[in-house]
Amino acid sequence: MKPGIRLAIFGAAAALTHGPASAEWLEAKNSHFTIYGNSTLGQMQAFADQLERFDSALRLILRLPPPEPDSPNRVTLYMVGTIEDVERRARQSGVAGFYRATAEGPIAVVPQRSDDRAFTTQVLFHEYVHHLTLGNTSSVYPSWAAEGIAEFFGTSTINNKGAVTIGVPNNARAYSILSAVPMTASTLLADAPVKGEELQDQKYARAWLLTHYLILSGKRRNQLVQYLALLNEGLGQPEAATKAFGDVDALNKELNTYRFGSITGRILSPEMLHPEAVTIRRMTAGESAIMPYRLRSATGVNRKEALALVEPARKAASAFPGDAFVWRALAEIEFDAGNTDAAEAACDQALAIDPANFGALMYKGHVRARRAAEAKAPAKWAEARPWFLKANKVNPNSAAPFVSYYDSFVGSGQAPTKNAVDGLLRAAYLVPQDKAILWRAATAEINQGDIPLAKHLLRPLAYDPHGGKDNPARTLLDQLATITDPAAARAALAALGKTPGDDEDD
């Protein structure tokens, strides 16, 4: 068989493949991603095919390892109607798609329909690159490289024969790329945060150009790989740049010449790629009934928004009393709406149907934790922990039970046990894209006295391309470079006064 995506269709295959195309709730899944959408089979096939081929191209060029068989770092993508629907879910205008990583796992929201499909695909590809490059606590990418690589691969195109073209000219950045006063290579490689939209555009444009030059020009083979390897060995950015690239001023001159030349992409033939099989299935009647509300809940709601979902979600659930998926979804909506008792009742209904329902076990624990917090009764936090432990047994590759178990000690005012801290460390490994988990794990290790491990956890945060103008992780990492005394490390942490995310760049 020629290399290519293999789609196994389960459910009523005849109904899916014959007769007029009609939208229905579908799930596409493999070890890299899960996609949910109210779509036609053809649309879902095309979307899954594109994403899987793109994933294969990324892993080939960036030399990324394959995921574990039961990957804990699978991204869940929700296909919503239009860009306007994406904006509503992001609570921000001008957003054509977004990516978010939490203990529950990474998610992305993309529009199903768009007047500019090339642009929305570029946004998705850009964020998917970040998902893969940030998906390893053992690897760091300085901000220029993280954004340059994302910009470079973001313009990829896929033809109808399955070939992927990488390094397609970045027309959206053309003005900044051809600027009369471009950002110098030395400024870019210094990787200092920049202020203002114009400088930000310059940084992204120059990062794209440098990445393109290093990967496709053929004149500096393997230098980008060498540079990143030196950084990950602990070498500072200036030293790594000089050792990998040599004279940075000479590199700058080469870039200024390269940007006015014939910049072309590289075609990766279908035979070069090894896309993984994707299974597409029709969702059950109960799943389909609850999915419009489940999708909105899963992509983030505040209490007011959750309250608006309660009645239609209850109506959908009442029609399917034997569907655990439906009742687990209702439990989350009730919980987010502040209806604690109703959330627990929905959990109990789901667990009566499926005692190993992971989401229901987690929300049962969340219910107990909320009651303990509201009662200001430290002893009651112990009632939440068994539920998180049960959830962990059901899915040991989920970060969520580890984080919630650790939080139960923090919430009760108790010092976390070693098992709780070890669990938090495991969560950081499972979802390294979640900055909050990495930061908490790093600070927990500082409090435990393990400075080397704390430094290891801080490195991805210190190099975060959106870390802000005064990245506290970088400040703390710089301080820990000369600190060996645990008490001094704890004092440095206490003196920070802020956490990553307090002052993030857009």
N, C-alpha and C positions, 0 to 999 in steps of 0.2 A: 504494500500500500504506500502511495506517495505520502510524504509528511503532510500533515494537515489536521485540522481540528476534527474530532470525532464526536458527534452529537448523539447521545443515547436518549431517546424520547420515551418517557414512561407515562402511564395514564392512557386515556383514550386516544391512541395514536391516529386512528382513522379520522376521528373528528378534527384532530389538529392539522392534518395534512391534506384533507379533501374538502371541497366546497369553498364558499367564499371566506376570505380571511377575516377573522373577527378578533378583537382584543379580548384577552382573558388574563387572569393572574397566573404568572409563570415564575418558576424558580430555576435559575441556571447555576450550576455549582461544580467546582473542582477544588484542588488544594490551594489555589491562588486567590479565589474570590467566590462570593455568592452574589447573584444578581436577582433582585425582585422587581417585577414590573407588570403593569396592566397593559399587555402588549400582544401583538400577533406572534406566532411562532417564527415567522420570517424575520421580523424585527429583532426578536431575542437572539436568534441564531446569528444574525449579522453582527449585532453588538458584542455578543460573547466571543465570536470569531475574531473580531478586530482586537478586543482587549487581550485575548490569549496570545495572539500573534505578536502583539506589542510587548507583552510580558516576556515572551521567548526571545525577542530581539534584545531587550534590555539585559536579560541574563547572559546572553551571548557576548555582547560588547563589554559589559561591566564585569564579566566573570563572576556573576553572583551564583551562589550555590542553590540547588533546588530546595524547596521547602520540605519540612518533615512530612511524612505520609498523612498525618492528621494535624495539619498546620494550625498552630495556635494564633498565627498572625494573618489569617485570611481576612481580606477586606470585604465588607458587605456594601454593595452598591444598590441604591434605591433609584429607580427611574421614575421621575415625576413628570407632569405634563409639559410645562413650558419653562422658559427662563424666569418668568414672573413667579412661578411656583417655587423655583429654587430660591429666588430672592426672599420670598416670604419665609421659607424655612431657615434661611441664613440670617433673617432680620437685617438685611443689608441690600441696598440697591446696587446694580452694576455687577452682580455676582452670577456667573454662568455655570457654576458648579462649585462644590466645596468638599473638603476632606476634614475629618475630625477623628482623633484617636482618643479612646477612653478605656477604662478597665474592661468594659464590656466588649471591646474590640474596635478596630478601625472601621469607619463608615465613610462613604462618599455619596453625595446626592448630585444627580445629573439630570438634565432635561431630556425628555423623550422626543420632543419636537422643538425645532429651532429654525429660524430663518437663516442662520449662519452656522451650519453644521460643522464646517471646518474649524471655526473658532471654538465652539463648545467641545469638540473633540480635543483640540489643543489644550484646553483647560483641564480636561480629564487626564490626558496623558501627562501633563506637567505635574499634577498632584499625585498620580500613580508612581511617577519616578521618585517623588519624595517618600512615598509609602515604602518603596523597596530600599532606597538608600538609607533611610532612617530606621530600618527594621532590624538593626543589629547593634547591640550595646558595645560590641567590640570594634566598631568602625566609626570613624568621625570624618565628616566632610566640612571644611571651612565654608563659610557662607557663600563666597564667590563660586566655589566648586559645586555646592549643593544647588544653587540657582542656575549656574551655567549648564550643568548636566541636565537639569529639569527643562531649561529653555531649549537646549540642543535636541533632546528627544521629544519635546512637546510638539514640534512641528512635523513629526513623522507622518508619513502617509502609507496607506495599505491599498494595493490594487486588487482587482477582482480575481486575480490568480493566486493571491496570498503572499505576494512579495511585499516586504516592508522597506520603505526608503527612509533612512535616517539622515539628519543634517540638512533637511530642506531649508532653504534660505528663510530667515526670520523676518518677514516683511513688516511685522508689527513693530519691530525694533529698528527698522532701516534708518530712520532719521537720526537716532542716537548712535548707531553703528558708524554712520558716515559723518558724524559731527566734526566740525572744524577743530574743535578742542576736545578730543576724546580723553576719557580717563586713562591714565598711564598704567602700564602693567605693574609697576611698583606699587602704585596706590591700590590697585585691585588686589594684589597679593598680600598687601598689609592687612586687608580684610577688616578695616575699621568700619563701624556703622556710619552711614551717611544720612544727611538730613535733606529733606526736600524732594519733590517728585522728579525734578530734572536730574539730580545726582543719582537717585534711585534708578531711573531709566538708564543712565549711563553705566551704572554698575551691572545691571542685568544684561545690557547690550554687549559690554566689553567681556563679561563672563561668558556669554554665548559665543562670541568671536574666539576667545582663547580656547574654550572647550572644543569648538569646531576645528581650530587649527591643530590642536594637540592630537585629536582623534583621527581627522581625515586628511590633513595636508600631506602626510607621509614624511615630513621633515623632522619630526620630533617623536619618533615611535617610542611608545612605552613610558614617555616622561611623565604623563599624568598619573599612570599607575604607580610609578616610582615615587612621585611627590606625595600621593596619598599614603603609600606604604611608610614613608619616612615620618609623616605626621602621626600615623598610628603607632609608630615605634616610640613616640614621645618627643621627637625633634620639634623645635619651635618653627613657626611659620616662615620667618625670614631664612633660617638655616635650611629648611626643607626646600624652599624655592630655589635658593642658590645651588644647592647640591643637585637638584633634579633638573633645573633649567639653565644653570650657568649664569651668564651675564644677563640680568633682567632687563637692562636698557637695550641690549641687542634683541631680546625677545620682543620688546615694545616696538622697535623699528620693523621687525618682521610682521607684527600684527597690523601696523599701519599700512604696510604694502599689501598684505593679504586681503584686507577689507575692500580694496578697490579692484581686486582680481575677479576671476570667474569662480564664484563659490558654489559648489555643487554638493549634492548629497551622495550617499552610497546606498546601492540597492542590495538588500539581503534577500536572496532568492528563497522560495519556499523550501528548497532542499537543505538550506542552511539552518532552518528553524525547526524546533521540536515542540510544537504546541501540545499541551496536555489535553486529554479528553475532557469534555464538558457534558454533564448530564443536565438535560432540561426536563422538567416535569410540570404537569398541570397541577396547580394547587387545589386542595379539596374545597368542597362547597363552603365549609366552615371557615377555612383559612381565607378564602376569597371574600367572604362576607365581612370579616374583621380587618382585612389588610388595609383598606383606606384609612382606618383610624390607627392601626398598628404602625403604618408607615409614618404618619404624622407624629406619633408618640416616640418612635424610635429615633427620629431625626432631631429631637429636642423640642420640648414644650415647657412653657412656664405654667403656673397654676391656673391662670385664666384660660389659657389655650387648652389645658387638660380638661378643665371643667366643661368646655364646649364639646368635648369628645365623649363625655360620660354617657349621656342618654343614647346616642346612636350606637355606641359600643355595647351598652347593656342590651339594647334591642337585638343586635347581631348575636350576642352570646346566648340570649334566651332561646334562640332558634336552634342552637346546637349544644344542648346540655351534655353531650358525650364527647366533645372535642376539647382536649386539653390545651391545644395551641390557642384556641379562642379564649379560654378562661385565663390562661397565663397572660395574654395580651390585655385582657380587661383588668387584671390585677395591677399591671403597670400603670394603666390609665387612671384607675381609681387612686392609686398611691400618689401619682403626680398631682392629682386634683385635691389631695389632702384628705381623701375619704379612707382613713386608716382601717376602720372595721370592714368596710366593703371590700377593700383590697385584700384583707385576710380571708374573707369569705370566698373571694374569687380564687385565691391561692388554694384553699381547702378543696374547692370544686376541681381544680386542675389536678391536684395531688391524689384525689379520690379516683380519678380516671387513670392517671399515670404517676405513681409514687416517685418516679425518678425524673420528673419534669424539672429540668435545671432552673429555668426562669422562675417557676413557682417556688422552689426551695429558696432561691435568692431573695425573692420579695417577701417570703415568710420571715426571713431574717431581718430584712429592712423594716418590716412592720414592728418587730420586737425592739429593734434598735431605736426607732422613732419613739415608741412608748417609753423606753428607758430615758431618752433624752428629755422628753416632755415632762416626765415625772421627776426629773433630776435625781434619779435613784441609781447610783453607780452599780449596785448589786444586780439590778435588772438587766444590765448589758450582757450578763452571762447567759441570759435566755436567748439571745440572738446567735451566739457563737455556734451552737450545734447545727443550726440550719446552714450556716456557711460551710461547716465541715462536711455536711451531707452533700451540698452542692459540689464541693471540691472532689468528693469521691465519684460523683456522676461525671464530672468533666475536669480532670486534673490539669488540662491544658488551657483553662480559662483563668485570666488574671483576676477576675472580679471577686471570687471567694477569698483569695489571699488578701486583697486590699480591704474588703469589708471586715474580715477577721482582725486585721491589724487596727483598723479604725475603731473597732469595738473596745480596744484597750485605751486608745487615745480619748474616745468619747467618755469613758468611765473614769478618766483621770488616773488610770493605772499605767505603770511602766509596761510597755509591750514585752512579752516574753520573747525568748530567743527564737522559738518556733514562729511567732508572729513576724519578727524581723526577717527571718529566713524566707517566710512566705512572701513578704513584700519584695524581697530581692528576686524571688522567682517571678513575681508579677512584672517587675522591670524587664526581665529577660523575655517574657512572653509578649509584652506590648511596649517595646522600647520607644515607639513613636509618641507615647503619652508622657509629655514633659512633667506633668504633676507627679506621676508615679516615680519617674527617675529621680526627681528632686527629693521626694519623701524618702526614697530608698537611700539616697546619698546622705541625707541628714540623719537618718536612722543609723547608718554605719558610722557617722562621725560621733554620734552619741554613744555608740557601742565601742568606740575607740579604734575602729579599723580605717585608718586614714588612706592606705593604698587603695582599698576597695571603693571608698568614697570618691577618690580622685578618678578612678575608672568610670564610675557612674556619672560624674560631673562633666566629663569630656564632651559627650554628645550635646549636652546643654550649653556648654561654653562655646561651641562652634555653631549653635543654632542660628540659621540665617534670619530668623525673626525674633532673635533674643532681645532686641531693644538697644537703645543707646547706652544703657548702663547695665549690661547683663550681669546679674548677681552671681550666676554660676561661673562666669569667667573670672569675676573678681575673687570669688572664693577659691577657685582652682589655682589662681596665681598665688594667693596667700598660702595655700597648702603646700606649694612647691618647696617652701622653706620651713615648714612646720612638721615636727615629729612627735610633739607632746600632745596627747589626746585632749588635755584640758585647754591648751592653747587653741586647738582646732575647734573645740566647742565654743570658746570665747569669740573666735573669728566668725563663726556661724551666727552667734547671738548678736553680734555687732552689725550684721548686714542690714537688718530692718526691712527687707523686702524679699520676694521670691520671684522666680522666673514667671513672666507673664504679666507682671505689674506694669511694665513699660515696653510692650512689644511694638516692633515696627510693623507697618502694614505690608 
